[in-house]
Amino acid sequence: MSLLHRASRGGRVTVAETLLQAGADANIPGHRGKTPLHEASRAGCASVVSLLVKHGANVNAEDRRARTPLHYTTSDEVRRVLIDAGANPDARDNMGEKPHLTVGTSESSSRRFGRISGPRRLLVDASDAHNSRNIPRSSEDNVDKLHDAHRDSRERDLETSVVRRLKKRRLCD
């Protein structure tokens, strides 16, 4: 992993800018083919994403799983920056999945869970995912119960992890 990958992952705008001005390649592939833009998108740091795009980062770069930076982001602001820069919202990864552009904001999600924000936005509404698969109603009910239990567990783990990381460092300096 390059220094630019690390700066992008950590939301270090100043460090990333210094590296890019010194000639660092904004499209250098790192671990599993991820570019610094993949890392910044995953970190949710729109300022680093904008900086990388300004320095020629490919917004449709694919990693080894054919995922683009748009597949990795959970931030509306990063999503907006990427799409405005020409990211393909219909890009499919090796599993045929498109980026989740409205994770947690669908009408169904809002009805079931109320306004979803923060760490909950990472969770995909099971009913939305299953509606397109013609699952029988009894199966769908069981899937929803399982999804709810899993969601609650993952949400607690995610919130704990996010809080721990934020205490260690400030994101997007």
HELIX and SHEET records of a PDB file:
HELIX    1   1 LEU A    3  ARG A    9  1                                   7    
HELIX    2   2 VAL A   13  GLN A   21  1                                   9    
HELIX    3   3 HIS A   31  GLY A   33  5                                   3    
HELIX    4   4 PRO A   36  ALA A   43  1                                   8    
HELIX    5   5 ALA A   46  LYS A   54  1                                   9    
HELIX    6   6 PRO A   69  TYR A   72  1                                   4    
HELIX    7   7 ASP A   76  ASP A   84  1                                   9    
HELIX    8   8 GLU A  107  PHE A  113  1                                   7    
HELIX    9   9 GLY A  118  LEU A  122  5                                   5    
HELIX   10  10 ALA A  126  ASN A  131  1                                   6    
HELIX   11  11 ARG A  137  LYS A  168  1                                  32    
END                                                                             
